[in-house]
Amino acid sequence: MVVSKSQIPALHARAQKLIPAGCHTYSKGDDQFPSNAPPFLARGEGAYVWDPTGEKFIDWGMGLRSVLLGHAYPRVVEAVRAQVGVGSNFIRPHLIESELAETMNRIIPSAEMVKFAKNGSDVTTAAVKLARAHTGRDLILFCKDHPFFSVNDWFIGTTACNSGVPKAVQELSIPFRYNQPETLKEAFEKYPDRIAGVILEPVTGVEPKDNFLHAVRDMAHRNGAVFILDEMITGFRFSLHGAQSIYNIKPDLCTFGKALTNGFSVSALCGKSEIMELGGLLHKKERVFLLSLTHGAEIHSFAAAQAALAEYEEKNVSAFVARSGLRLQDGFRRVISERGLSAHMSIDGFSCSPILNFKEADGSFSFVKKTLYMQEMVKQRVLMPYIAPSLSHTDAVVDETVSAFEKVAPTLKGWFDSAEPRKHLVGEPVKPVFRKYN
């Protein structure tokens, strides 16, 4: 259904009235986009999306990094269509559940058993629960430099958005810093025999230094704690086999989601049988109520996962997105250099997951400059809240994006160099998701 531009304000107001924040994921909220961004998106195909009025945009956010093949990818759509036709949810397990578990065990080096759920938060929280059950301890060490682990209290209680989380729960999660093993050592010394597990992403924007991941694992094991890698973002994007294969590290437990299904809702907790089986029925130990979700095994989503994983493997998708991202990085770096923007912005991170950084004069992150950049790119019909290359981001799409940046760069240079860049902003600058007040 195509609606007129004149209808959009009323539809937007309706959403805000009916839904807290107007959306069901805070990263999709109005405070994460410039005021001229489309309030709604109606459909997608490949690397493109359309708003309800029919306006077409290049999409670099790709469903919060979950769409690794492209929107409405034919092989995934056909697999889902075929499965929906025979039912989507039954009162006993479907064979596809074991088939997908076998696939995960084959491609993920550390996987011996798998438990599926719907969201990343489900499985990271389940990993925390298993670590506590396995060790009989309560405290969890989490990497403070990694932006998100779960909507659940054990993590949200550590952020600025801790309203509603009991103080006693907040005190059970202890931060450490990436590439700073001494911060873990200090935590283990401060809380001897109390730490159940250590959770972190393998990488985000920088490489692990001096075998940091191995140092974390070894320290955890020496202190009787469970080593957990959250591969929600790195899984399948950095490598079909996860970042754990790149760094030759086997965690006790690891979590996946995002690209697992090319946009459908399936997440996975994988790990060693001796820990995972605590959530099973074949042991005589105390029962762990691990994960039990009404919609945890919707079989059409499992069909999407099988189709997506097959495509990742057959087409070496992780290598493609790395090349696509590198082409974008090279193009942006050239424009940044040629247009004299280096003092204000840079494109960093890994080629499969580039990161745009915007800088104030004091070196702090500039939300004003980021919003001005997004505002001007929206005018060029490019949506880039962050960068998540997919198999559909061909050279042509990348070059079109670089060309759009070239067009807006002179304007941005003038604004960024001015004494008051914010006066060129229409509306409010984007804000951190985790903040105390709106």
C-alpha positions in Angstrom: 0.0 0.0 0.0 1.4 3.4 -1.0 0.3 6.4 1.1 0.7 10.0 0.3 3.3 12.2 2.0 0.5 14.2 3.6 -0.6 11.1 5.5 2.8 10.4 7.1 2.6 12.9 10.0 -0.7 11.5 11.2 0.6 7.9 10.9 3.7 8.8 12.8 1.6 10.4 15.6 -0.5 7.3 15.7 2.5 5.1 16.2 3.8 7.3 19.0 0.4 7.2 20.7 0.0 3.5 20.5 3.6 2.2 21.0 6.1 3.4 23.6 8.9 5.1 21.6 6.8 4.5 18.4 8.7 1.3 17.7 9.6 -2.1 19.2 13.4 -1.7 19.0 15.0 1.4 20.5 17.6 1.6 17.7 14.8 2.2 15.3 13.5 5.2 17.2 13.2 8.8 16.1 16.1 9.7 18.5 18.4 7.6 16.4 17.7 9.3 13.0 17.7 12.8 11.6 14.3 14.5 11.3 14.2 14.1 7.5 14.6 10.3 7.7 11.5 8.3 6.7 9.5 7.5 9.8 8.5 4.2 8.3 9.8 1.6 5.9 7.4 -0.5 3.8 9.4 -3.0 1.9 12.9 -4.0 0.9 14.7 -5.8 -2.0 18.4 -6.5 -2.0 20.3 -3.5 -0.7 17.3 -1.1 -1.2 14.3 -0.2 0.9 11.1 1.9 0.2 9.1 4.0 2.5 5.3 3.9 2.4 5.2 6.8 -0.1 7.3 4.9 -2.6 10.6 6.7 -2.0 13.6 4.4 -2.6 16.8 4.4 -0.4 20.1 2.5 -0.2 20.0 0.6 3.1 23.3 0.2 5.0 21.6 -0.7 8.4 20.1 -4.0 7.0 17.7 -4.9 9.8 20.1 -4.0 12.7 22.8 -6.0 10.9 20.6 -9.1 10.7 20.1 -9.1 6.9 23.4 -10.5 5.5 22.2 -11.6 2.1 19.8 -8.8 1.2 16.1 -8.0 1.8 13.6 -10.5 0.5 16.4 -12.8 -0.6 14.8 -15.4 -2.9 16.3 -18.6 -1.5 15.3 -17.7 2.0 11.8 -16.5 1.0 11.2 -19.7 -0.9 12.3 -21.9 2.1 10.0 -20.0 4.4 7.1 -20.1 2.0 7.5 -23.9 1.6 7.6 -24.4 5.4 4.7 -22.1 6.3 2.5 -24.2 4.0 2.8 -27.2 6.2 2.5 -25.4 9.6 4.7 -23.3 11.7 4.4 -24.5 15.4 3.6 -27.9 16.8 3.2 -29.5 20.3 6.2 -31.8 19.7 9.6 -31.1 18.1 10.0 -31.0 14.3 12.9 -32.7 12.6 14.2 -29.4 11.3 15.2 -28.5 14.9 17.8 -31.3 15.0 18.8 -30.7 11.4 19.6 -27.0 12.2 21.4 -28.0 15.4 23.5 -30.5 13.4 24.4 -27.6 11.0 25.4 -25.4 13.8 27.5 -28.1 15.4 29.3 -28.7 12.1 30.1 -25.1 11.3 30.8 -23.6 14.8 34.1 -25.0 16.1 33.1 -25.0 19.8 29.5 -26.2 19.4 28.7 -29.6 20.9 25.0 -28.9 21.8 22.7 -26.1 20.7 19.6 -24.5 22.2 17.6 -22.1 20.0 15.5 -19.1 21.0 14.2 -16.0 19.3 16.3 -13.0 20.4 20.0 -12.4 21.2 19.0 -11.4 24.7 17.3 -14.8 25.2 20.6 -16.7 24.6 23.0 -14.4 26.3 20.9 -14.5 29.4 20.6 -18.2 29.1 24.4 -18.4 28.9 24.7 -16.3 32.1 22.2 -18.7 33.8 24.2 -21.8 32.8 27.4 -20.2 34.0 25.8 -19.6 37.4 24.3 -23.1 37.5 27.5 -24.8 36.5 29.7 -22.9 39.0 27.3 -22.3 41.9 28.3 -18.6 41.8 26.5 -15.4 41.2 28.8 -12.7 39.7 29.2 -12.1 35.9 32.1 -10.2 34.4 31.1 -8.3 31.2 33.1 -6.2 28.8 32.2 -2.6 29.3 33.5 -1.6 25.9 31.0 -3.7 24.1 27.7 -1.8 23.7 25.0 -4.4 24.2 24.4 -7.9 25.6 20.8 -8.1 26.6 17.6 -6.4 27.5 17.5 -8.4 30.7 18.3 -7.0 34.1 21.7 -8.5 34.5 23.0 -6.2 31.7 20.5 -3.3 31.5 21.1 -2.7 35.2 24.7 -1.8 34.3 23.7 1.0 31.9 22.2 4.5 32.4 18.8 2.9 31.7 18.8 1.0 35.0 15.4 2.2 36.2 13.3 -0.7 37.4 16.3 -3.0 38.0 16.8 -3.8 41.7 20.1 -2.6 43.1 20.9 -6.1 44.3 20.7 -7.3 40.7 22.9 -4.5 39.4 25.6 -5.4 41.8 25.9 -8.9 40.3 27.4 -7.7 37.0 31.1 -6.4 37.1 32.7 -4.6 34.2 36.1 -5.1 32.7 37.8 -3.4 29.7 38.7 -4.9 26.3 42.4 -5.4 25.7 43.1 -4.7 29.4 43.6 -8.1 31.0 44.7 -6.4 34.3 41.1 -5.3 34.8 40.0 -8.9 34.8 42.8 -9.8 37.1 41.7 -7.1 39.5 38.1 -8.4 39.4 39.1 -12.0 40.1 41.3 -10.8 43.0 38.5 -8.6 44.4 35.8 -11.3 44.2 37.6 -14.7 44.8 35.5 -17.8 44.1 32.4 -15.6 43.3 32.6 -15.1 39.6 30.5 -17.5 37.5 31.4 -16.4 34.0 33.0 -13.9 31.7 31.2 -12.6 28.7 32.4 -10.4 25.8 32.3 -10.1 22.0 35.4 -11.5 20.3 35.9 -8.1 18.5 34.0 -5.0 17.8 36.1 -2.2 16.3 39.7 -3.2 17.2 41.8 -6.3 17.1 42.5 -8.2 20.3 46.1 -7.4 21.4 48.6 -9.8 22.7 46.3 -12.8 22.5 43.8 -11.0 24.7 41.0 -13.5 24.1 43.2 -16.4 25.1 44.3 -14.5 28.2 40.6 -14.0 29.1 39.8 -17.6 28.6 42.9 -18.8 30.6 42.1 -16.4 33.5 38.5 -17.5 33.6 39.4 -21.2 33.7 42.2 -20.7 36.3 39.5 -19.1 38.5 36.8 -21.7 37.8 34.6 -19.4 35.7 32.8 -20.1 32.4 34.2 -18.3 29.3 31.4 -16.9 27.0 31.8 -15.3 23.6 28.9 -13.3 22.3 29.0 -13.7 18.5 25.7 -12.0 17.8 27.4 -9.6 15.4 30.6 -11.4 14.4 28.8 -14.7 13.7 28.6 -15.4 9.9 29.7 -11.8 9.1 33.3 -12.2 10.1 33.4 -15.8 9.1 30.9 -18.6 8.5 32.5 -20.3 11.5 32.4 -17.2 13.7 35.2 -15.0 14.9 36.3 -17.8 17.2 37.6 -19.6 14.1 39.6 -16.5 13.1 41.3 -16.2 16.4 41.5 -19.9 17.1 39.7 -19.7 20.4 37.1 -22.1 21.7 34.7 -20.7 24.3 32.8 -22.8 26.8 29.6 -21.2 25.6 28.8 -18.9 22.6 25.8 -17.1 21.3 24.6 -16.3 17.8 21.7 -14.4 16.2 21.5 -11.4 13.9 22.5 -12.9 10.5 21.7 -16.5 11.4 18.4 -16.3 9.5 18.8 -13.2 7.2 16.3 -11.3 9.2 14.0 -13.9 10.7 13.9 -14.5 14.4 16.2 -17.2 15.6 19.1 -17.1 18.1 21.3 -19.8 19.3 23.2 -20.8 22.4 26.0 -23.2 21.6 28.6 -24.8 23.8 30.2 -27.7 25.6 27.9 -30.6 26.3 29.0 -30.8 30.0 27.5 -27.4 30.5 24.7 -27.3 28.0 23.2 -30.6 29.2 22.4 -29.0 32.5 19.3 -27.7 30.7 18.4 -31.1 29.5 16.5 -34.2 30.7 19.2 -37.0 30.7 21.1 -36.1 33.8 20.2 -36.5 37.5 21.6 -33.2 38.7 19.5 -30.2 39.8 17.3 -29.1 36.9 18.1 -25.8 35.1 15.1 -24.2 33.4 17.3 -23.0 30.6 15.0 -21.8 27.7 11.4 -22.6 27.1 9.6 -20.4 24.6 6.2 -20.8 23.0 7.6 -19.5 19.7 11.1 -20.7 20.3 10.9 -23.3 17.5 8.7 -21.8 14.8 9.8 -24.0 12.0 9.5 -21.4 9.2 12.3 -19.4 10.9 14.4 -22.5 11.2 13.9 -23.1 7.4 15.1 -19.5 6.9 18.2 -20.3 9.0 19.0 -23.5 7.0 18.6 -21.6 3.7 20.7 -18.7 4.9 23.5 -20.8 6.3 23.6 -22.8 3.1 24.0 -19.6 1.0 26.7 -18.3 3.3 28.7 -21.5 2.9 28.1 -21.9 -0.9 28.8 -18.3 -1.8 31.5 -17.5 0.8 29.4 -14.5 1.9 31.8 -13.4 4.6 34.5 -12.8 2.1 32.1 -10.9 -0.2 31.0 -8.5 2.5 34.6 -7.9 3.5 35.4 -6.9 0.0 32.3 -4.7 -0.2 33.1 -3.0 3.1 36.7 -2.5 2.1 35.6 -0.8 -1.2 33.3 1.5 0.8 36.1 2.2 3.3 38.6 3.0 0.5 36.0 5.3 -1.2 35.1 7.2 2.0 38.7 7.6 3.1 39.6 9.1 -0.3 36.7 11.6 0.0 37.5 12.4 3.6 41.1 13.1 2.7 40.4 15.1 -0.5 37.7 17.2 1.1 39.6 18.0 4.3 37.3 16.2 6.6 39.9 14.2 8.5 39.7 16.4 11.6 35.9 15.7 11.9 35.3 12.1 10.8 36.9 8.8 9.9 35.8 5.3 8.8 37.3 2.6 11.0 36.6 -0.9 12.1 36.8 -4.1 10.1 36.0 -4.2 6.4 33.1 -6.6 7.0 31.8 -4.2 9.7 33.0 -0.6 9.1 32.5 2.1 11.7 31.9 5.8 11.0 33.3 8.0 13.7 32.6 11.7 14.1 34.8 13.9 16.3 34.5 17.0 18.3 37.6 19.2 18.7 38.3 17.6 22.1 38.2 14.2 20.6 34.8 13.1 22.0 32.2 11.6 19.7 30.1 14.2 17.9 26.4 13.4 17.7 25.8 16.7 16.0 28.2 15.9 13.2 26.8 12.4 12.9 23.3 13.7 12.5 24.3 16.3 10.0 26.0 13.6 7.9 22.9 11.3 8.1 20.6 14.3 7.3 22.5 15.1 4.1 22.8 11.4 3.1 19.0 11.0 3.5 18.7 13.8 0.9 20.8 11.6 -1.4 18.5 8.6 -0.6 21.0 6.8 1.5 20.2 5.4 5.0 23.4 4.8 7.0 22.8 4.8 10.8 25.7 2.3 10.8 27.3 0.1 8.2 26.4 -3.5 7.7 27.5 -4.7 4.2 25.5 -7.6 2.7 25.8 -9.9 -0.3 23.5 -7.4 -2.1 25.9 -4.5 -1.6 27.5 -4.8 -5.0 30.2 -2.6 -6.4 27.5 -0.5 -8.1 25.7 0.0 -4.7 29.0 0.9 -3.0 30.0 3.3 -5.7 26.6 5.0 -5.6 27.0 5.5 -1.9 30.5 6.9 -2.3 29.2 9.2 -5.0 26.4 10.4 -2.6 29.1 11.2 0.0 31.1 13.1 -2.5 28.1 15.3 -3.3 27.5 16.2 0.4 31.1 16.4 1.5 31.7 20.1 0.6 28.6 21.1 2.5 29.6 19.0 5.5 33.1 20.5 5.4 31.7 24.0 5.6 29.4 23.1 8.5 31.9 21.1 10.4 34.5 23.9 10.2 32.0 26.5 11.4 31.7 27.7 15.0 28.2 26.3 15.3 27.6 23.2 13.2 24.3 22.6 15.1 22.6 25.6 13.5 22.6 23.7 10.2 20.7 20.8 11.8 17.0 20.4 11.2 15.6 19.0 14.4 17.5 17.4 17.2 20.8 15.5 17.1 20.7 11.8 17.6 21.3 10.6 21.1 22.8 7.6 22.8 20.3 4.8 23.3 21.6 4.3 26.9 20.9 7.6 28.7 19.2 8.4 32.0 16.6 10.8 30.6 15.0 11.5 27.2 
